[in-house]
Amino acid sequence: MAILGKIRERSIFLILVIGMALFAFVISGVFDGGSGSGFETRAPIGEVEGEELSISEFRNQVDFSERNFNMTSSQAVENVWNQMLRSTILQQEFEALGLGVGKSALELVLSENPNFNSDTRFQNEIGQFDIQKFIEFLAEIKATNPIAFEQWSNQEESLKNAYRQTVYQNLLKVGLNATQKDGEYAFFAEGNTVNIQYVQIPYSSVPDSLAPVTKKDIKNYIEAHPSDFEVEAFRDIQYVLFDESPSLEDENTIKSSLEALLEEKEAYNDVSKLTETLPSIASAKNISEFVNEYSDIKFDSIYVAKGALPSSAANTLFELPEGEVFGPYLDNGYYKLSRMLDRKKGGSVRASHILISYQGSSSAAPTITRSKAAAKAEAQRLLQKAKNNPASFSDLAKEFSDGPSKSKGGDLGFFQEGAMVPAFNDFVFSNRNGKIGMVETDFGFHVIQITGKEDVVLLATVARKLVPSDETSNLVFNKATKFEIAAQKGKDFVEVAEQDKYSVRPVKNLKVLDNNLPGLQNQRPLVQWAFSEDTQVGDVKRFNVNTGGYVVAQLTQAVEKGLSPVEAATAKVTSILRNKKKATYILENYSDSDTLEAFASSNNVTVNSAAALNTQAGTLSGAGREPLIVGTAFSMAENEVSELLKGQNGVYKIKVTQSSKAAPIENYMFFTNQQQEKYRANILSKVFTALKDSKEVIDNRAEYY
C-alpha cells in the first residue's frame, strides 16, 4: 500500500523530470538568446506590428522565472509575455523617435549606479567612479572570459533600455502641464458647494413586469454601443467531478496496518528458515531503521518545539513519556504513529543581536571603514545601553546594527543548537532567558539579548499516506466512464448527472490561457480542448485530475473575439434598459407637483437632504452615486425646484436650499501643481496601454502552453 501510494504520488513528478530532460538541449541560459541549443523553433510566440517575438527566448525566460522566482508555469508565461510585449512596443517607439543612448549617456548611467560607482575596482584615488578603469576591466574580461562578457553585454542593453525609458518618460511629463486655469477650475470645483433637498422614486419600487426587456432590445443596445461590449474569445463549460478520495474502508485498512505495528509478532524468515520476532514501534532497538521500513516518510532526527507538532495532537505528543507511543492519529493526509525518543529542556532559543562589524570582518559591507578596536568600543557602548534599558534593544538594533536582521530589531527567531557560529551558540544556550551579553565572532562583535526558550522533543513517527485502494480507484474510473458514455449519447448532460445524483458545476468565461477551474487546479488540457477547432458546443470529454480522479466536461458555449453575444451581456444590458424603461414609466404615471413636500406626499415617499455637495464627488447620501443630479443642482438658483430628473438609481425632484461660492484667492499655483501631478501620474503606463491598443498584436501562446 505504501509503495503504491508513493508511485501514485510521484508519477507527475517523474513525467516532469523526463520532460525537462528531453527539453534540456533546447533551452540554454536565459541570457544567451537560445544560441548553442542546436535547435530553433521558427514559429513565433507572437507578433507586434509584424515584428516576431522569439519562442526560444520566450521559453528561456519562462524557465528562468519558474526556477528563480518560484512562479507557476501559468504565472511565468503571463509575466514574461507582458514584459516582452512592453519591451517590444516601447523599443519600437524609441526607434521611431530616434531615441538612442550614446557613449556619454552610458557613462552617466554607470557613474550613477551604486553597483558600479561603489566598486573599488572602478574608483580613482579619491573614491570617484573612473570610466577608464571600467573600460579596462571590460577589455580584460572580453579577452579572458567570453561568457562573463556576454552577460555584461546583456546587462548593458538592460541599462540602456532603462535609461531610454527614463528619458522617454521625462519627455512625456514635460509635455503634460497644467495651466493656471486648470488650477483655478480645480479650486472652485472643490470649494463651491450646494445643499439640497430631494425626493427619490427608486427604480426598485417599480415592478420589473412593467419594464419588460426583450432579446431584441438587448441586441440593439449592444450594436449601438459596440465599444462597451468588445470581448476576447471565451468558452463556457459545465463539468462533473469524480473525486478519487479514499473510502472509509481504505481509511480503516491504513489505520489497521499501523495498529499492527503496536504489537510484536512472529514471522517466518524464508532466508534463515527460522521463525523470528518482529519488533513493535515501542520495542524497536534501531528506531530509524524501523521507521524507514514501515513509513512513507523517512525518519527525521530533528528536535521540534510544541508549535511545530500537529495541532490536533500537539498536547498529547509533547507530554508523552520517553518510550511511550501515541496513535494512530490523522495529520495532513497521513495516519501516524509516534514514539517519544528524547526531550531537551530549553533546546530552542530565540535571540536578538546587534552586529558591529569592522573593516576586514567576514561579510562586512564595503562601506564599513571602522577598525576592530573601534567596533569593540562601539559594541561595549551599546551593551551598556541595552543593559541599562533592555526594552530599548530593538530600537538600538534598528539604528546601529550592521546585520541583515536590523529591520526586525535584530530578531533572529527561534533556532536550535548548531545553527549559529560557536561563540554565539555557546552564549545563548548556556545562559538564562533575558540575559544580555557580548561575544566576538568572525563577523564582528555581537550584542545579544536572549528573548525566549522552548523545550523541544524528538519523535519517531511512522506515517502512511491516506490514498485510495485499487478497488476504490477502479470504482471511480468506472463511474466516470459510465457517465461520460451516457452524456455523449446526445442525452442532456444535467439530466444524466441528476439520475445518479452528481453535482454539475458551471464555469463561465474561460479564457484561452486559463489554467485553473473553480475548485480544480492545473486543468490546462481541458481548457485547450474547449478552445480546439475540433470541439463543438455540446461535446463531452473525460480528463484526469492531477490530485486523483476525473472530470467529465461539456462545452456549453463558444464565443470568438468580437462583439459580445446577447446571452453574455444579458444581465448587464437588462439592468440598463430596465432602469430606462422604469424612468419613462415613472415620468408618465407618477403625479408631479410644484413642491417637494407635495410630490413626496402624493407618491408616498419622504423628503431627504444632502449637504456640502461638490462636483468632485457626485454622490447623494442615502441614494448613491448620482453625478447628473449633483451637476444639475449647481445650475440652479437657491430655492429653485427642478423638474423630474432621470438619475442612475431613480427619478428625482430636487430643491437647492443653499449655494456657497468659494472666495477667490490670489494665487492658484498649489492647485495647478496638484493637477499637473495628477496628469503626470503613471504616465508611462498610460501611454504604454494606449500604444498597445493602437498596435496589431498577435498572441500565439495558446499554441505552446
C-alpha positions in Angstrom: 0.0 0.0 0.0 2.7 2.4 1.0 4.7 1.7 -2.2 1.7 2.1 -4.4 0.9 5.4 -2.7 4.5 6.6 -3.4 4.2 5.7 -7.1 1.0 7.5 -7.5 2.3 10.5 -5.6 5.4 10.8 -7.7 4.1 9.9 -11.1 3.5 13.5 -12.2 6.9 14.5 -10.8 8.6 11.7 -12.9 6.8 12.9 -16.0 8.0 16.4 -15.4 11.6 15.3 -14.8 11.6 13.3 -18.1 10.0 16.2 -19.9 12.7 18.6 -18.6 15.4 16.2 -19.6 14.0 16.0 -23.2 14.0 19.8 -23.4 17.4 20.3 -21.9 19.0 20.5 -25.3 16.6 23.1 -26.4 16.8 25.6 -23.5 20.2 27.0 -22.7 20.8 30.0 -20.4 18.2 32.8 -20.0 20.7 35.4 -21.4 22.2 33.5 -24.3 19.3 34.1 -26.7 18.9 30.4 -27.4 22.3 30.2 -29.1 24.1 26.9 -29.0 21.0 24.8 -28.4 21.2 23.1 -31.7 17.5 23.7 -32.3 15.4 26.8 -33.0 11.6 26.8 -33.2 10.7 29.1 -36.1 7.1 29.8 -35.2 6.9 33.0 -33.1 5.2 33.2 -29.7 3.6 36.4 -31.0 4.0 39.4 -33.2 3.8 43.2 -32.7 3.2 45.2 -35.8 4.7 42.3 -37.8 7.8 42.0 -35.6 8.1 38.4 -34.4 8.7 37.5 -30.7 11.0 34.6 -30.5 9.6 31.4 -29.0 13.1 30.3 -27.9 13.8 33.5 -26.0 10.3 33.3 -24.5 10.8 29.7 -23.3 14.2 30.6 -21.8 12.7 33.5 -19.8 9.7 31.4 -18.7 12.1 28.7 -17.5 14.2 31.3 -15.7 11.2 32.8 -14.0 9.9 29.4 -12.8 13.3 28.5 -11.4 14.4 31.8 -9.8 11.1 33.5 -8.8 9.1 30.5 -7.6 6.4 31.1 -10.2 3.9 28.5 -11.6 4.1 27.9 -15.3 1.0 29.9 -16.0 2.3 32.8 -13.8 5.6 32.8 -15.6 4.0 32.7 -19.1 1.8 35.7 -18.3 4.6 37.6 -16.6 7.2 37.1 -19.4 4.6 37.8 -22.1 3.7 41.2 -20.5 7.4 42.1 -20.1 8.3 41.1 -23.7 5.3 42.9 -25.1 6.1 46.1 -23.1 9.8 45.9 -24.1 9.0 45.4 -27.8 6.3 48.1 -28.0 8.5 50.7 -26.2 11.5 49.8 -28.3 9.5 50.3 -31.5 8.5 53.7 -30.1 12.1 54.6 -29.2 13.3 53.7 -32.7 10.5 55.7 -34.3 11.6 58.7 -32.3 15.3 58.2 -32.9 15.8 57.8 -29.1 19.3 56.3 -28.5 21.9 56.0 -25.8 25.3 57.5 -26.7 28.7 56.9 -25.0 28.4 59.9 -22.7 24.9 58.9 -21.6 26.0 55.3 -20.8 28.9 56.7 -18.8 26.5 58.8 -16.8 24.3 55.8 -16.2 27.2 53.7 -14.9 28.6 56.6 -12.7 25.2 57.0 -11.0 24.6 53.2 -10.5 25.7 52.1 -7.0 26.5 48.6 -8.4 29.4 50.2 -10.3 30.3 53.5 -8.6 30.7 51.8 -5.2 33.0 49.1 -6.6 36.6 49.9 -5.6 37.9 48.3 -8.9 36.4 51.2 -10.8 37.3 54.1 -8.5 40.2 56.6 -8.7 42.4 57.6 -5.8 39.7 59.9 -4.3 37.0 57.3 -4.5 35.2 58.5 -7.6 34.0 56.3 -10.5 36.6 56.2 -13.2 35.2 55.2 -16.6 38.6 54.4 -18.0 39.1 51.7 -15.3 35.8 50.2 -16.1 36.7 50.1 -19.8 40.0 48.4 -19.0 38.1 45.9 -16.9 35.7 45.1 -19.8 38.6 44.7 -22.2 40.2 42.1 -19.8 37.0 40.0 -19.3 36.4 40.1 -23.1 39.8 38.6 -23.6 39.7 36.1 -20.7 36.1 35.3 -20.0 33.7 35.4 -23.0 30.7 34.2 -21.0 31.1 37.0 -18.4 31.5 39.5 -21.3 28.3 38.2 -22.9 26.5 38.6 -19.6 27.8 42.2 -19.4 26.6 42.9 -22.9 23.1 41.8 -21.9 23.3 43.9 -18.7 24.5 46.9 -20.8 21.5 46.6 -23.0 19.2 46.4 -20.0 20.8 49.6 -18.6 20.4 51.3 -22.0 16.7 50.3 -22.1 16.1 51.6 -18.6 17.8 54.9 -19.5 15.7 55.2 -22.7 12.5 54.6 -20.6 13.5 57.3 -18.2 14.2 59.8 -20.9 11.0 58.9 -22.7 9.0 59.2 -19.5 10.6 62.6 -18.8 9.8 63.8 -22.3 6.2 62.8 -21.8 6.0 64.6 -18.5 7.4 67.8 -19.9 4.6 67.8 -22.4 1.9 67.4 -19.8 1.4 70.7 -18.0 -1.5 72.3 -16.1 -2.4 75.9 -16.7 -3.4 78.4 -14.1 -7.0 78.0 -15.4 -6.7 74.3 -14.6 -5.7 75.1 -11.1 -8.5 77.7 -10.8 -11.1 75.2 -12.0 -9.9 72.6 -9.6 -10.1 75.1 -6.7 -13.7 76.1 -7.4 -14.8 72.5 -8.3 -13.8 71.5 -4.8 -14.7 74.7 -2.9 -18.1 75.5 -4.5 -20.8 73.6 -2.6 -24.6 73.3 -2.6 -27.1 71.9 -0.1 -30.2 70.3 -1.5 -33.4 68.6 -0.5 -34.5 65.8 -2.8 -37.3 63.2 -3.3 -36.3 59.9 -5.0 -38.6 57.4 -6.7 -36.2 54.5 -6.8 -36.3 52.2 -9.8 -36.6 49.2 -7.5 -40.0 50.4 -6.4 -41.4 49.7 -9.9 -42.1 46.0 -10.7 -39.9 44.5 -13.4 -43.0 43.3 -15.1 -43.8 47.0 -16.0 -40.5 47.4 -17.7 -40.0 44.3 -20.0 -36.7 43.9 -21.8 -36.6 41.6 -24.9 -33.6 39.9 -26.6 -34.1 42.3 -29.5 -33.8 45.2 -27.1 -30.5 43.8 -25.8 -29.1 43.1 -29.2 -30.0 46.6 -30.5 -28.3 48.2 -27.4 -25.1 46.1 -27.9 -24.9 47.1 -31.5 -25.4 50.7 -30.7 -22.6 50.7 -28.1 -20.0 48.3 -29.6 -17.0 49.7 -27.7 -18.7 48.8 -24.4 -19.2 45.2 -25.4 -16.0 44.0 -27.1 -14.9 40.7 -25.7 -12.0 38.3 -26.0 -12.7 34.8 -27.1 -14.2 32.7 -24.2 -15.8 29.4 -23.5 -18.5 28.2 -21.1 -18.4 24.7 -19.8 -20.1 22.5 -17.2 -18.5 19.6 -15.5 -18.9 16.8 -13.0 -16.0 15.9 -10.7 -15.3 12.3 -9.8 -13.0 12.6 -6.8 -10.7 9.7 -6.2 -10.8 10.1 -2.4 -10.0 7.1 -0.1 -13.1 5.3 1.1 -13.9 4.6 4.7 -12.8 1.1 4.1 -9.4 2.4 2.7 -9.0 4.6 5.8 -9.7 1.7 8.1 -7.2 -0.5 6.2 -4.4 2.0 6.6 -5.2 2.5 10.3 -5.2 -1.2 10.9 -1.8 -1.5 9.2 -0.4 1.0 11.7 -2.2 -0.6 14.7 -0.4 -3.9 13.7 2.9 -2.1 14.5 1.9 -1.6 18.1 2.4 -5.3 18.9 5.3 -7.6 18.4 4.6 -10.5 16.1 6.1 -13.8 14.9 7.1 -14.2 11.3 8.8 -17.0 9.3 12.0 -15.9 7.6 12.3 -17.5 4.2 16.1 -16.8 4.1 17.1 -18.1 7.5 14.3 -20.7 7.6 13.6 -19.6 11.2 10.6 -18.0 13.0 11.6 -14.5 14.1 10.1 -12.0 16.4 9.4 -8.7 14.6 9.6 -5.7 16.9 6.8 -3.2 17.6 7.4 0.5 17.3 7.8 0.6 21.1 10.3 -2.2 21.3 12.4 -1.5 18.1 16.1 -1.1 19.0 17.0 0.6 15.7 14.1 3.0 15.5 15.3 4.9 12.4 15.6 1.6 10.5 12.1 0.6 11.8 10.6 3.9 10.6 12.3 3.8 7.2 11.0 0.3 6.6 7.3 0.9 7.5 6.8 4.6 6.9 6.0 6.7 3.8 8.1 9.5 5.3 11.7 8.9 6.3 13.0 9.1 9.9 13.7 12.7 10.9 16.3 13.3 13.7 15.3 17.0 14.1 14.0 18.1 17.5 10.8 20.2 17.3 9.0 22.6 19.6 5.4 22.1 20.6 4.2 24.6 18.0 5.6 22.5 15.2 3.6 19.5 16.1 0.2 18.7 14.6 -2.3 21.0 16.3 -4.9 18.3 16.9 -2.4 16.1 18.8 0.3 18.6 19.9 -0.6 18.5 23.7 -0.6 14.7 23.8 2.5 14.2 21.7 4.5 16.8 23.6 3.7 15.4 27.0 4.4 11.7 26.1 6.8 10.0 28.5 10.0 8.7 26.9 9.4 5.4 25.1 5.6 5.9 25.0 3.7 5.6 21.7 0.6 7.6 20.5 -1.6 6.9 17.6 -2.8 6.2 15.0 -3.8 9.8 14.5 -4.6 11.8 11.4 -2.4 14.6 10.3 -2.4 16.4 6.9 -3.5 13.4 4.8 -1.4 10.8 6.8 -2.2 8.4 9.5 0.7 8.4 12.0 2.2 6.5 15.0 4.7 8.5 17.1 7.1 7.3 19.8 8.8 9.7 22.2 12.6 9.4 21.9 14.0 12.3 23.8 13.3 15.7 25.3 15.6 18.8 25.6 15.0 21.5 28.2 15.4 24.9 26.5 16.5 23.2 23.3 15.2 26.0 21.1 16.3 29.6 21.8 15.0 32.9 20.5 17.5 35.8 20.4 18.1 39.3 19.0 21.5 40.8 18.3 23.2 44.0 17.3 26.1 43.3 15.0 29.0 45.7 14.9 31.3 44.8 12.1 34.7 46.3 11.1 36.8 46.6 8.0 38.0 43.1 7.2 35.4 41.2 9.2 33.5 38.4 7.4 30.7 39.7 5.1 31.3 43.3 6.1 29.9 45.8 3.7 32.3 47.9 1.6 31.0 51.0 3.4 32.3 49.7 6.8 35.6 51.5 7.5 35.8 51.3 11.3 38.7 49.4 12.9 38.4 46.4 15.1 39.2 48.4 18.2 36.5 51.0 17.3 34.0 48.2 16.6 34.7 46.7 20.0 34.3 50.1 21.8 31.0 50.7 20.0 29.7 47.3 20.9 30.6 47.8 24.5 28.8 51.2 24.5 25.6 49.6 23.1 25.9 46.7 25.5 25.8 49.1 28.4 22.9 51.0 27.0 21.0 47.7 26.4 21.7 46.5 30.0 20.5 49.9 31.4 17.3 49.7 29.4 16.6 46.2 28.0 13.3 47.4 26.4 15.3 49.6 24.1 17.2 46.7 22.5 15.0 46.5 19.3 15.4 50.3 18.7 19.2 50.1 19.2 19.4 47.2 16.7 17.4 49.1 14.1 19.6 52.2 14.5 23.1 50.7 14.9 23.3 47.1 13.8 25.2 46.1 10.6 23.4 42.8 10.4 20.6 41.9 8.0 18.2 41.5 10.9 18.4 45.2 11.8 15.0 45.9 10.1 13.4 43.4 12.5 15.0 44.9 15.6 17.8 42.3 15.5 15.3 39.4 16.0 16.7 36.1 14.7 13.6 34.0 15.7 13.9 30.5 17.3 16.8 28.3 16.4 18.4 25.1 17.8 22.0 24.2 18.7 24.4 24.3 15.9 22.5 26.9 13.8 24.9 29.7 14.9 28.6 30.1 15.0 30.2 28.6 18.1 30.7 31.6 20.3 27.2 32.9 19.6 25.7 29.4 20.1 27.5 28.8 23.4 26.3 32.1 24.8 22.6 31.7 24.1 22.4 28.0 25.1 24.4 28.4 28.3 22.6 31.5 29.7 19.1 32.2 31.1 16.2 33.8 29.2 16.6 37.6 29.3 20.4 37.6 29.5 22.2 40.4 27.6 25.9 39.9 26.7 28.5 40.3 24.1 30.6 37.8 22.0 33.1 38.1 19.3 32.9 36.1 16.0 34.4 36.4 12.5 31.5 38.6 11.6 32.4 41.2 14.3 31.1 41.9 17.8 27.6 40.8 18.7 25.5 42.4 21.5 23.0 39.6 22.3 19.7 39.5 24.1 18.1 36.1 24.8 14.3 36.6 24.3 12.9 33.1 24.6 13.5 29.5 25.3 11.4 26.4 24.5 11.6 22.7 25.2 12.0 20.5 22.2 11.2 16.9 21.6 12.4 14.1 19.3 9.7 11.8 17.9 10.0 8.7 15.8 6.9 8.7 13.5 5.6 6.1 11.1 3.4 7.7 8.6 1.1 6.2 6.0 -0.4 8.4 3.3 -4.1 8.2 3.0 -4.6 7.0 -0.6 -7.4 5.2 -2.3 -7.1 1.5 -2.8 -7.1 -0.1 -6.3 -10.7 -1.1 -5.7 -11.7 2.5 -4.9 -9.7 3.8 -7.9 -11.4 1.3 -10.3 -14.8 2.2 -8.9 -14.3 5.9 -9.5 -13.0 5.2 -13.0 -16.0 3.1 -13.9 -18.4 5.7 -12.6 -16.7 8.5 -14.6 -16.5 6.4 -17.8 -20.2 5.3 -17.5 -21.3 8.9 -17.1 -19.1 10.1 -20.0 -20.6 7.5 -22.3 -24.1 8.3 -21.3 -23.6 12.1 -21.7 -22.0 11.5 -25.2 -25.1 9.7 -26.5 -26.9 13.0 -27.0 -28.7 13.0 -23.7 -29.0 16.1 -21.6 -25.8 16.5 -19.5 -27.6 17.8 -16.4 -30.3 15.2 -16.6 -27.8 12.3 -16.8 -26.0 13.8 -13.8 -29.2 14.1 -11.8 -30.0 10.5 -12.4 -27.0 9.4 -10.3 -27.1 12.5 -8.0 -23.9 14.0 -9.4 -23.3 17.7 -8.9 -22.9 19.8 -12.1 -20.7 22.8 -11.8 -20.9 25.5 -14.5 -17.8 27.6 -15.4 -18.3 30.9 -17.3 -15.9 33.0 -19.3 -12.9 30.6 -19.6 -10.1 32.4 -21.4 -7.7 30.7 -23.9 -4.7 30.8 -21.5 -6.6 29.9 -18.3 -5.1 27.1 -16.3 -7.4 26.5 -13.4 -11.1 26.0 -12.9 -13.0 26.9 -9.8 -12.2 24.1 -7.3 -9.7 22.5 -9.7 -6.0 23.3 -10.3 -3.9 22.6 -13.4 -6.6 21.8 -15.9 -4.8 23.1 -18.9 -5.7 20.1 -21.2 -9.4 20.7 -20.5 -9.1 24.4 -21.5 -7.1 23.6 -24.6 -9.8 21.1 -25.6 -12.5 23.7 -25.1 -10.7 26.1 -27.5 -9.8 23.4 -30.0 -11.3 23.9 -33.5 -12.4 20.3 -33.4 -14.5 20.8 -30.3 -18.1 21.7 -30.9 -20.7 23.0 -28.5 -22.3 20.0 -26.7 -19.2 17.8 -27.0 -18.3 15.8 -23.8 -14.9 14.5 -22.7 -13.2 13.0 -19.7 -10.0 14.3 -18.2 -7.6 13.2 -15.4 -7.4 15.3 -12.3 -3.8 15.7 -11.1 -4.8 15.1 -7.4 -6.6 11.9 -8.3 -9.9 11.3 -10.1 -11.6 12.5 -13.2 -13.6 15.4 -14.5 -16.2 14.9 -17.3 -16.8 18.2 -19.0 -19.2 19.6 -21.7 -18.7 22.6 -23.8 -21.8 24.8 -23.5 -20.9 28.0 -25.3 -18.1 29.1 -27.6 -17.7 32.9 -28.3 -14.9 34.2 -30.5 -13.3 37.6 -30.2 -15.6 40.4 -31.2 -18.9 41.8 -30.1 -20.4 40.1 -27.0 -23.3 37.7 -27.7 -26.7 38.6 -26.3 -26.6 35.8 -23.7 -23.3 37.0 -22.2 -24.4 40.6 -21.9 -28.0 40.0 -20.9 -27.5 40.7 -17.1 -25.6 44.0 -17.7 -27.8 45.3 -20.5 -31.1 44.3 -19.0 -30.4 46.4 -15.9 -29.5 49.4 -18.0 -32.6 49.1 -20.3 -34.9 48.2 -17.5 -34.0 51.3 -15.5 -34.5 53.5 -18.6 -38.0 52.0 -19.1 -38.8 52.4 -15.4 -37.7 56.1 -15.6 -40.1 56.6 -18.5 -42.9 54.8 -16.6 -42.4 57.0 -13.6 -42.4 60.2 -15.6 -45.6 59.1 -17.4 -47.5 57.6 -14.4 -46.4 59.4 -11.3 -48.0 62.8 -10.4 -45.7 65.8 -10.3 -46.1 68.8 -8.0 -44.7 72.2 -7.6 -43.2 71.4 -4.2 -41.1 68.6 -2.8 -43.5 68.0 0.0 -46.5 67.7 -2.2 -44.6 65.4 -4.6 -43.4 63.2 -1.8 -46.8 63.0 -0.2 -48.6 62.1 -3.4 -46.2 59.3 -4.1 -45.8 58.0 -0.5 -42.1 58.8 -0.2 -40.0 61.1 2.0 -38.0 64.3 1.5 -34.3 63.8 2.1 -31.4 66.2 2.5 -27.8 66.3 1.2 -25.3 68.9 2.4 -22.0 70.3 1.1 -22.1 68.7 -2.3 -19.4 69.5 -4.8 -18.8 68.5 -8.4 -15.8 66.3 -7.5 -17.9 63.8 -5.5 -21.2 63.3 -7.3 -22.7 61.1 -4.5 -26.0 61.7 -2.7 -26.2 60.4 0.9 -28.8 57.7 1.0 -29.2 57.4 -2.7 -25.7 56.5 -4.1 -23.7 58.0 -6.9 -25.7 60.5 -9.0 -23.4 62.8 -10.9 -26.1 64.1 -13.2 -28.4 65.1 -10.2 -25.5 66.8 -8.4 -24.4 68.6 -11.5 -27.9 69.8 -12.2 -28.0 71.3 -8.6 -25.1 73.6 -9.5 -27.0 75.0 -12.4 -29.9 76.0 -10.2 -30.6 79.1 -8.1 -31.3 79.0 -4.3 -34.9 77.8 -3.5 -35.4 76.7 -7.1 -37.3 73.4 -7.6 -36.4 71.2 -10.5 -38.5 69.2 -12.9 -38.4 65.4 -12.6 -34.8 64.2 -13.3 -33.7 60.8 -14.5 -30.8 59.5 -12.4 -28.8 56.3 -12.2 -30.8 54.8 -9.3 -34.2 56.5 -9.6 -36.2 59.6 -10.7 -35.5 62.7 -8.6 -37.0 66.1 -7.8 -34.6 68.5 -6.1 -34.5 71.9 -4.4 -31.4 73.9 -3.8 -31.5 75.2 -0.2 -28.1 76.8 -0.1 -25.4 77.6 -2.6 -21.9 78.6 -1.5 -19.2 80.0 -3.7 -15.6 79.7 -2.7 -13.9 83.1 -2.3 -11.3 83.7 -5.0 -7.6 83.5 -3.9 -4.6 85.5 -5.1 -2.7 82.5 -6.5 -3.9 79.1 -7.7 -0.4 77.6 -8.1 -0.8 75.0 -5.4 -3.9 73.6 -7.2 -2.2 74.0 -10.6 0.7 71.8 -9.3 -1.8 69.3 -7.9 -3.5 69.0 -11.3 -0.1 68.7 -13.1 1.0 65.8 -10.8 -2.4 64.2 -11.4 -1.9 64.5 -15.2 1.7 63.0 -15.0 0.9 60.2 -12.5 1.7 56.8 -14.1 2.1 58.4 -17.4 4.4 55.7 -18.9 1.9 53.0 -18.0 -0.9 55.0 -19.5 1.0 55.7 -22.7 2.0 52.1 -23.0 -1.6 51.0 -22.8 -2.5 53.5 -25.5 0.4 52.3 -27.7 -0.6 48.6 -27.2 -4.2 49.4 -28.2 -3.0 51.1 -31.3 -0.8 48.2 -32.5 -1.6 44.9 -34.1 -0.7 42.3 -31.5 -0.8 38.5 -32.4 -0.7 36.2 -29.3 0.2 32.6 -30.1 0.8 31.5 -26.5 -2.1 29.1 -26.6 -0.4 27.1 -29.3 2.5 26.3 -27.0 1.1 26.4 -23.4 
